Amino acid sequence: MKDKTDTTKPAEQPKGSPDVPADAWFAEYVNYVAEPGLMQGYADGRFGPEDNITREQLAAILWRCCKVLQWVRLFAVL
């Protein structure tokens, strides 16, 4: 039971991912890729940290990385 004077915050759960426990070793990395939108997870809110990714998903992740790094303009010129 928590003491009323305890001001420590509980660990934050990664945004919109109920399948990523806040104390999981990979939770920090999930937040790292989710914040800028590099990886978005599934429509039902799961992130699927133990799922395999498809070629389509990998292509989408790489495209988002290029957009974040502003490499999209480079590819448009080529």
Residue frames as a rotation matrix with the C-alpha (Angstrom) as fourth column:
MET 1
0.584 0.812 0.000 0.00
0.812 -0.584 0.000 0.00
0.000 0.000 -1.000 0.00
LYS 2
-0.212 -0.659 0.721 1.29
0.621 -0.661 -0.422 3.45
0.755 0.358 0.549 -0.91
ASP 3
-0.355 -0.012 -0.935 1.86
0.826 -0.471 -0.308 6.07
-0.437 -0.882 0.177 1.70
LYS 4
0.696 0.707 0.126 -0.10
0.691 -0.612 -0.384 9.29
-0.195 0.354 -0.915 1.10
THR 5
0.617 -0.533 -0.579 3.13
-0.270 -0.835 0.480 11.25
-0.739 -0.140 -0.659 1.26
ASP 6
-0.202 -0.682 0.703 4.71
0.531 0.527 0.664 9.19
-0.823 0.507 0.255 -1.52
THR 7
0.412 0.333 -0.848 5.17
-0.369 -0.790 -0.490 11.61
-0.833 0.515 -0.203 -4.42
THR 8
-0.714 -0.694 0.088 6.91
-0.222 0.344 0.912 9.24
-0.664 0.632 -0.400 -6.81
LYS 9
0.104 0.725 -0.681 5.17
-0.957 -0.112 -0.266 8.84
-0.269 0.680 0.682 -10.13
PRO 10
0.433 0.045 0.900 4.38
0.062 0.995 -0.080 5.39
-0.899 0.091 0.428 -11.45
ALA 11
-0.696 -0.711 0.101 6.37
0.105 0.038 0.994 4.43
-0.711 0.702 0.048 -14.53
GLU 12
-0.031 0.699 -0.715 4.67
-0.768 -0.475 -0.430 5.63
-0.640 0.535 0.551 -17.68
GLN 13
0.162 0.205 0.965 3.22
0.440 0.861 -0.256 3.12
-0.883 0.466 0.049 -20.10
PRO 14
-0.883 -0.460 0.097 4.28
0.276 -0.339 0.900 3.70
-0.381 0.821 0.426 -23.70
LYS 15
-0.529 0.701 -0.477 1.71
-0.672 -0.690 -0.269 5.78
-0.518 0.178 0.836 -25.55
GLY 16
0.294 0.851 -0.435 -1.25
-0.941 0.176 -0.291 3.72
-0.171 0.494 0.852 -26.67
SER 17
-0.108 -0.363 -0.926 0.39
-0.546 0.800 -0.250 0.34
0.831 0.478 -0.285 -26.25
PRO 18
0.543 0.427 0.723 -1.20
-0.838 0.222 0.499 -1.86
0.052 -0.877 0.478 -23.62
ASP 19
0.970 -0.182 -0.162 1.03
0.168 0.981 -0.096 -4.78
0.176 0.066 0.982 -24.64
VAL 20
0.010 -0.989 0.149 4.23
0.296 -0.139 -0.945 -2.96
0.955 0.053 0.291 -23.64
PRO 21
0.690 0.220 -0.690 4.67
0.709 -0.010 0.705 -3.01
0.148 -0.976 -0.163 -19.86
ALA 22
0.887 -0.319 0.335 6.36
-0.320 -0.946 -0.054 0.10
0.334 -0.059 -0.941 -18.49
ASP 23
0.461 -0.745 0.482 9.01
-0.634 0.103 0.766 -2.06
-0.621 -0.659 -0.425 -16.81
ALA 24
0.868 -0.164 0.469 9.84
0.407 0.776 -0.482 -4.06
-0.285 0.609 0.740 -19.96
TRP 25
-0.039 -0.986 -0.164 13.46
0.539 -0.159 0.827 -3.77
-0.841 -0.056 0.538 -21.09
PHE 26
-0.633 -0.199 0.748 12.29
0.774 -0.172 0.609 -2.48
0.007 0.965 0.263 -24.48
ALA 27
0.383 0.889 -0.250 9.70
0.884 -0.432 -0.180 0.07
-0.268 -0.152 -0.951 -23.28
GLU 28
0.113 -0.436 -0.893 12.15
0.074 -0.892 0.445 2.96
-0.991 -0.116 -0.068 -23.63
TYR 29
-0.863 -0.497 0.093 12.88
0.084 0.039 0.996 1.94
-0.499 0.867 0.008 -27.24
VAL 30
-0.258 0.867 0.426 9.19
0.966 0.228 0.121 1.63
0.008 0.442 -0.897 -28.07
ASN 31
0.574 0.443 -0.689 8.69
0.522 -0.846 -0.109 5.20
-0.631 -0.297 -0.717 -26.85
TYR 32
-0.301 -0.814 -0.496 11.77
-0.003 -0.519 0.855 6.29
-0.954 0.259 0.154 -28.81
VAL 33
-0.947 -0.062 0.317 10.33
0.302 0.174 0.937 5.10
-0.113 0.983 -0.146 -32.14
ALA 34
-0.103 0.991 0.083 6.70
0.994 0.100 0.031 5.94
0.023 0.086 -0.996 -31.35
GLU 35
0.063 0.126 -0.990 7.23
0.488 -0.869 -0.080 9.60
-0.870 -0.479 -0.116 -30.37
PRO 36
-0.566 -0.288 -0.772 8.42
-0.415 -0.710 0.569 10.83
-0.713 0.642 0.282 -33.80
GLY 37
0.457 0.872 -0.174 6.01
-0.645 0.190 -0.740 8.44
-0.613 0.450 0.649 -35.54
LEU 38
-0.477 -0.698 -0.534 8.61
-0.879 0.366 0.307 6.04
-0.019 0.616 -0.788 -36.96
MET 39
-0.836 0.322 -0.445 6.53
0.242 0.943 0.227 3.09
0.492 0.082 -0.866 -35.77
GLN 40
-0.510 0.731 0.453 2.86
-0.731 -0.646 0.220 3.37
0.453 -0.219 0.864 -34.96
GLY 41
-0.816 0.246 0.524 1.68
-0.208 0.721 -0.661 -0.04
-0.540 -0.648 -0.537 -33.88
TYR 42
-0.774 0.579 0.254 -1.62
0.609 0.574 0.547 -1.63
0.171 0.578 -0.798 -34.83
ALA 43
-0.484 0.680 0.551 -5.00
-0.146 -0.684 0.715 0.05
0.863 0.265 0.430 -35.27
ASP 44
0.498 0.733 -0.464 -6.32
0.311 0.348 0.884 -1.67
0.809 -0.585 -0.055 -32.14
GLY 45
0.785 -0.198 0.587 -3.70
-0.542 -0.680 0.495 0.10
0.301 -0.706 -0.641 -29.98
ARG 46
0.806 -0.545 0.230 -1.26
0.288 0.701 0.653 -2.78
-0.517 -0.460 0.722 -29.62
PHE 47
0.382 -0.772 -0.508 2.38
-0.830 -0.529 0.179 -2.26
-0.407 0.353 -0.843 -30.49
GLY 48
0.993 0.077 -0.093 3.20
-0.109 0.901 -0.419 -5.93
0.051 0.426 0.903 -31.03
PRO 49
0.400 -0.914 0.069 6.76
-0.894 -0.373 0.248 -5.93
-0.201 -0.161 -0.966 -29.69
GLU 50
-0.296 -0.521 0.801 7.14
-0.360 0.837 0.412 -9.68
-0.885 -0.166 -0.435 -30.16
ASP 51
0.734 0.602 0.313 5.53
0.109 0.351 -0.930 -9.83
-0.670 0.717 0.193 -33.61
ASN 52
-0.366 -0.766 0.528 7.55
0.745 0.098 0.659 -10.34
-0.557 0.635 0.535 -36.76
ILE 53
0.033 0.374 -0.927 7.39
-0.328 -0.872 -0.363 -7.45
-0.944 0.316 0.094 -39.20
THR 54
0.580 0.244 0.777 6.46
0.616 0.493 -0.614 -7.82
-0.533 0.835 0.135 -42.85
ARG 55
-0.472 -0.733 0.490 8.35
0.874 -0.316 0.369 -6.34
-0.115 0.602 0.790 -45.80
GLU 56
0.129 0.623 0.771 5.53
0.599 -0.669 0.440 -3.84
0.790 0.406 -0.460 -46.18
GLN 57
0.923 0.206 -0.324 5.90
0.383 -0.437 0.814 -2.71
0.026 -0.876 -0.482 -42.56
LEU 58
0.088 -0.974 -0.211 9.68
0.759 -0.071 0.647 -2.43
-0.645 -0.217 0.733 -42.95
ALA 59
-0.408 -0.191 0.893 9.24
0.835 -0.474 0.280 -0.32
0.370 0.860 0.353 -46.09
ALA 60
0.585 0.703 0.404 6.85
0.419 -0.689 0.591 1.99
0.694 -0.176 -0.698 -44.20
ILE 61
0.764 -0.379 -0.523 9.30
0.485 -0.198 0.852 2.33
-0.426 -0.904 0.033 -41.29
LEU 62
-0.274 -0.937 0.218 12.19
0.857 -0.135 0.497 3.13
-0.436 0.323 0.840 -43.65
TRP 63
-0.125 0.318 0.940 10.07
0.715 -0.627 0.308 5.69
0.688 0.711 -0.149 -45.53
ARG 64
0.882 0.470 -0.020 9.13
0.334 -0.596 0.730 7.40
0.332 -0.651 -0.683 -42.24
CYS 65
0.355 -0.845 -0.399 12.83
0.670 -0.067 0.739 7.46
-0.652 -0.530 0.543 -41.26
CYS 66
-0.460 -0.510 0.727 13.64
0.884 -0.345 0.317 9.15
0.089 0.788 0.609 -44.56
LYS 67
0.344 0.666 0.662 10.92
0.502 -0.726 0.470 11.73
0.794 0.170 -0.584 -43.93
VAL 68
0.905 -0.031 -0.424 12.17
0.392 -0.330 0.859 12.44
-0.166 -0.944 -0.286 -40.42
LEU 69
0.016 -0.990 -0.140 15.73
0.618 -0.100 0.780 12.79
-0.786 -0.099 0.610 -41.70
GLN 70
0.495 0.336 -0.801 14.42
-0.320 -0.787 -0.527 14.89
-0.808 0.518 -0.283 -44.61
TRP 71
-0.654 -0.718 0.238 15.90
-0.092 0.388 0.917 12.52
-0.751 0.578 -0.320 -47.18
VAL 72
0.183 0.819 0.544 12.60
0.631 0.326 -0.704 12.46
-0.754 0.472 -0.457 -49.05
ARG 73
0.743 0.065 -0.666 13.62
-0.317 -0.842 -0.437 15.61
-0.589 0.536 -0.605 -50.92
LEU 74
-0.340 -0.933 -0.117 16.83
-0.667 0.151 0.730 13.89
-0.663 0.326 -0.674 -52.03
PHE 75
-0.584 0.169 0.794 14.86
0.407 0.907 0.106 10.97
-0.702 0.385 -0.599 -53.50
ALA 76
0.543 0.837 -0.071 12.45
0.394 -0.329 -0.858 13.34
-0.741 0.438 -0.508 -55.25
VAL 77
0.373 -0.500 -0.782 15.38
-0.710 -0.696 0.106 14.96
-0.597 0.515 -0.615 -57.10
LEU 78
-0.622 -0.701 0.349 16.81
-0.349 0.647 0.678 11.65
-0.701 0.300 -0.647 -58.26
